Amino acid sequence: MSPTPVTGSDLDAHALRAVRAVAEFGSITAAAVALGYSQPAISQLLKRLEQRLGMPVVERVGRGVRLSAAGEVLARHALTVTTALDTAAAELAELQGLRAGRIRLAAFPSASASLVPQLLARLSARHPNVTVTYLEAEPPEAVAAVRENRVDVALTFSYPGDHSDPFPGSASGLSQIELCRDEMMLVLPAAHRLAERDLIDLVDLSDSTWIGGCPRCRGHLLELCDRSGFSPRIAFETDNVQAVLGLVAAGIGVAMLPAMALESSGGDDRVVIRPTAARDHRTVHLVTAVGAERMPALSVAVRQLVALTGAAGQSTVSSRAESADVACAEPHTSHTARSERTLN
């Protein structure tokens, strides 16, 4: 008797996610942790799948497992299938108007004045029954909050070559989407000798007094200046953007701030804002637990953030990207300064 042909009805999304997680993380135990299941639950999913298919999906190798030929086939198609199902669920949820739902969001301070208000306004207008709670936290704390299930989604940032990356490669169970590139801007007094330049090389500010921003911003400034061959003379330190702008406006020194932090600062004739000649930047990411996007309310929030930033919406698991192609913000420039520049 010939075996019964396999059909699409023999497959289900939960089993496909389990197969893909085993392929991604190398063991049933690690797959269970990544998906938020118990190890026996994943084993049962795989066993039932094998019974329906009439062939093994995983094979024992010593104390571990590996995918069989059938498992490799399923893993190859699993992402496409589950992504399509998640997209359909998200679109249906939007059609239903999300009668209820909750989103727990964390984000870094400069996002609090830019992306977060825009997201909340969109959600309030389109899905008024969705409740959002908000935690302001720097990237390492925000990522930890996602891992510990204290928040559903976090906005984070990283610098190219940042050794204090808040999203290390060992962070199994987390996924991220690149949202945008947040350009680092130089803030100078309007009367500064370099104020008329469109782009400014950091080395030309080597003799300037600097005003340091947040701790990670200061660390990035020190790294950039070191690369340019000098050590900046930081006389004042504050993570208050308005205080930084006030000190610069008073002629006390110069500063470097992300464009996103400047977006809501308003125009000020006493300062000019310029990109660096190297177009230094940081990358803004959206981080969730793997599989969390299946929650209708969270799926809508993710889609809105992707739409706000123009990101492609491609997610990666336990990895980090160096840069995104889309600029996060266009900061206000001085009325006395040329504003022909673009940030993308």
C-alpha positions in Angstrom: 0.0 0.0 0.0 1.4 3.4 -1.0 1.7 6.0 1.8 -1.1 8.6 2.1 0.0 11.8 0.3 0.8 14.8 2.5 -1.6 17.7 2.1 -1.7 21.3 3.5 -4.2 20.2 6.1 -1.5 18.0 7.7 0.4 21.2 8.7 -0.4 23.8 11.3 1.2 27.1 12.1 2.2 26.1 15.7 4.1 23.1 14.4 5.7 25.1 11.7 6.9 27.7 14.2 8.3 24.9 16.3 10.2 23.3 13.4 11.7 26.7 12.4 12.7 27.4 16.0 14.5 24.1 16.2 16.3 24.9 13.0 17.1 28.4 14.3 18.2 27.6 17.8 19.6 24.0 17.4 17.6 22.2 20.1 14.1 21.5 21.3 14.8 23.1 24.7 16.2 26.3 23.1 13.2 26.4 20.7 10.8 26.1 23.6 12.5 29.0 25.4 12.4 31.2 22.3 8.7 30.5 21.6 7.6 30.7 25.2 6.5 27.1 25.4 7.6 24.2 27.7 9.9 21.7 26.3 7.3 18.9 26.5 4.8 21.1 24.6 7.3 21.5 21.7 8.1 17.8 21.7 4.3 17.0 21.5 3.8 19.4 18.6 6.6 17.8 16.7 5.4 14.3 17.6 1.9 15.0 16.3 3.3 16.5 13.2 5.4 13.4 12.5 2.3 11.2 13.0 0.3 13.2 10.5 3.2 13.3 8.0 4.1 9.6 8.4 7.8 10.5 8.5 10.3 11.9 11.1 10.8 15.7 11.4 13.7 15.5 13.8 16.4 12.9 14.4 18.3 12.1 17.6 22.0 12.8 17.4 23.8 12.0 20.6 22.1 14.0 23.3 20.6 16.5 20.8 18.5 16.6 17.7 18.7 17.8 14.2 16.1 18.2 11.5 15.4 15.3 9.2 15.1 15.8 5.4 11.4 16.4 5.9 12.2 18.8 8.7 14.5 20.8 6.5 11.8 21.1 3.9 9.3 22.4 6.5 11.8 24.8 8.0 12.6 26.3 4.5 8.9 27.1 4.0 7.9 27.9 7.6 8.8 31.5 7.7 6.9 32.3 4.5 3.8 30.5 5.7 3.7 31.9 9.3 4.5 35.4 8.1 1.6 35.3 5.7 -0.7 34.0 8.5 0.5 36.8 10.9 0.0 39.4 8.2 -3.5 38.1 7.5 -4.3 38.1 11.3 -3.1 41.7 11.6 -5.1 42.9 8.7 -8.3 41.2 10.0 -7.7 42.7 13.4 -7.5 46.1 11.8 -10.7 45.4 10.0 -12.4 44.5 13.2 -11.3 47.8 14.7 -9.5 46.1 17.6 -12.5 46.2 20.0 -10.0 45.9 22.9 -6.3 45.3 23.5 -3.3 46.4 25.5 0.2 47.5 24.4 3.1 47.9 26.9 5.7 50.1 25.3 9.2 51.2 26.3 11.3 53.8 24.5 14.4 55.9 25.1 13.9 59.6 26.0 14.3 61.3 22.6 11.8 58.9 21.1 9.4 60.1 23.8 9.2 63.5 22.1 9.0 62.2 18.6 8.0 58.7 17.5 6.0 57.8 20.7 3.6 60.8 20.5 3.0 60.1 16.8 2.3 56.4 17.5 -0.1 57.3 20.3 -2.0 59.8 18.2 -2.4 57.2 15.4 -3.6 54.5 17.8 -6.0 56.8 19.6 -7.5 57.9 16.3 -7.8 54.5 14.6 -8.1 52.1 17.6 -9.5 54.1 20.6 -10.1 50.9 22.6 -6.5 49.9 22.7 -4.8 50.8 26.0 -1.1 51.8 25.9 1.1 51.9 29.0 4.5 53.5 28.6 7.9 53.1 30.2 10.8 55.5 29.4 14.0 53.6 29.5 17.4 53.5 27.8 18.0 50.6 25.4 19.6 48.1 27.8 16.8 48.5 30.3 14.2 48.5 27.6 15.5 45.3 26.1 15.6 43.7 29.5 12.0 44.7 30.1 11.0 42.9 26.9 12.9 39.8 27.9 11.3 39.8 31.3 7.8 40.3 29.8 7.3 43.7 31.6 6.8 45.3 28.2 5.6 44.0 24.8 7.7 46.2 22.5 10.7 48.5 22.9 12.2 51.2 20.8 16.0 51.1 21.1 19.0 52.5 19.4 22.6 51.4 18.7 25.7 53.0 17.2 27.8 51.4 14.4 30.5 49.4 16.2 28.9 50.0 19.6 30.5 47.5 22.0 27.7 48.3 24.6 25.1 47.1 22.1 21.8 46.5 24.0 20.8 43.7 21.6 23.7 41.2 21.8 23.8 38.2 19.4 23.2 35.8 22.3 19.8 37.4 23.0 17.7 34.3 21.9 14.0 34.8 21.9 14.1 38.4 20.8 13.4 39.8 17.3 14.0 43.3 15.9 13.1 45.5 13.0 15.3 48.3 11.8 13.1 51.5 11.8 15.3 54.3 10.7 18.7 56.1 10.8 18.9 58.9 13.4 21.6 61.3 12.2 24.0 62.8 14.8 23.9 66.6 14.5 26.3 69.3 15.6 24.8 72.2 17.5 26.8 75.5 17.3 26.3 79.0 18.4 25.0 81.1 15.5 28.1 83.3 15.7 30.5 80.3 15.5 33.2 80.5 12.8 31.9 77.3 11.2 28.2 78.2 11.3 28.0 78.8 7.6 29.3 75.4 6.5 26.8 72.8 5.3 28.9 69.9 6.7 31.4 70.1 9.5 34.4 67.8 10.1 34.8 67.0 13.8 38.5 67.7 13.7 37.7 71.3 12.9 36.0 71.5 16.4 39.0 70.0 18.2 39.7 73.3 20.0 36.1 73.9 21.1 34.5 73.5 24.5 31.9 70.7 24.4 28.6 70.1 26.2 28.0 66.4 26.7 24.6 64.8 26.4 23.3 61.5 27.8 25.9 59.0 28.9 25.7 56.8 25.8 25.8 60.0 23.6 28.9 61.2 25.4 30.5 57.8 24.9 29.8 57.9 21.2 31.1 61.5 21.0 34.4 60.4 22.7 34.7 57.5 20.2 34.1 59.7 17.2 36.5 62.4 18.3 39.1 59.8 19.1 38.7 58.5 15.6 39.3 62.0 14.3 42.5 62.3 16.3 41.6 64.4 19.3 40.0 64.3 22.8 37.1 66.7 23.2 37.2 69.1 26.1 33.8 68.4 27.8 33.1 71.2 30.3 29.4 70.5 31.0 27.3 67.3 31.1 23.5 67.1 31.0 20.9 64.8 29.4 18.4 67.7 29.2 18.2 68.7 25.6 16.8 72.1 26.3 19.7 72.7 28.7 22.2 71.7 26.0 20.5 74.1 23.5 20.5 76.9 26.1 24.2 76.5 26.9 25.1 76.4 23.2 22.9 79.5 22.5 24.7 81.3 25.2 28.0 80.6 23.5 29.3 78.3 26.2 30.3 75.5 23.8 29.2 73.2 21.0 27.3 69.9 21.2 26.3 66.8 19.3 22.7 65.6 19.6 20.6 63.1 17.6 18.2 64.6 15.1 15.3 62.9 16.9 16.2 64.7 20.1 16.1 68.0 18.2 12.9 67.4 16.3 10.6 68.9 18.9 13.0 71.6 20.1 11.7 74.4 17.9 13.7 76.9 16.0 16.2 79.1 17.7 18.0 81.9 15.8 20.9 81.7 18.4 22.0 78.2 17.3 22.7 76.4 14.0 22.4 72.6 13.4 24.7 70.9 11.0 25.4 67.2 10.0 29.0 65.9 10.4 31.0 65.5 7.3 31.0 61.7 8.0 27.2 61.7 8.4 27.5 60.0 11.8 24.3 58.3 13.0 22.7 55.8 15.2 20.1 53.2 14.2 16.7 53.0 15.8 15.3 49.5 16.3 11.9 48.0 17.4 12.4 45.0 19.6 9.8 42.4 20.6 9.8 38.8 21.9 9.7 36.2 19.1 6.1 35.5 18.2 4.7 38.5 20.1 3.6 40.0 16.8 0.8 37.5 16.7 -1.0 39.6 19.4 -3.4 41.8 17.4 -2.9 45.0 19.3 0.9 44.7 19.2 0.8 43.8 15.5 -1.1 47.0 14.8 1.4 49.0 16.8 4.4 47.5 14.9 2.7 48.2 11.6 2.1 51.8 12.6 5.7 52.3 13.7 7.0 50.8 10.4 4.6 53.1 8.5 5.7 56.2 10.5 9.4 55.7 9.8 9.0 54.3 6.3 11.0 51.1 7.3 10.8 48.0 5.2 9.5 46.0 8.2 12.0 43.1 7.8 12.5 41.4 11.2 15.6 39.5 12.3 16.0 37.1 15.2 18.8 37.6 17.7 20.8 39.9 15.4 21.6 43.5 15.0 21.8 45.8 12.0 24.4 48.5 11.5 22.1 51.0 9.7 18.8 51.7 8.2 18.1 53.5 5.0 15.5 55.9 6.2 16.1 59.0 8.3 14.2 59.2 11.6 13.7 62.9 11.8 14.3 66.3 10.2 15.3 68.7 13.1 14.5 72.4 13.1 17.3 74.5 11.8 18.2 78.1 12.7 16.4 80.8 10.8 19.8 82.3 10.1 21.2 79.0 8.7 21.0 77.4 5.3 18.5 74.5 5.4 19.0 72.9 1.9 20.5 69.8 3.5 18.8 66.4 3.6 19.1 63.7 6.3 18.7 60.6 4.1 
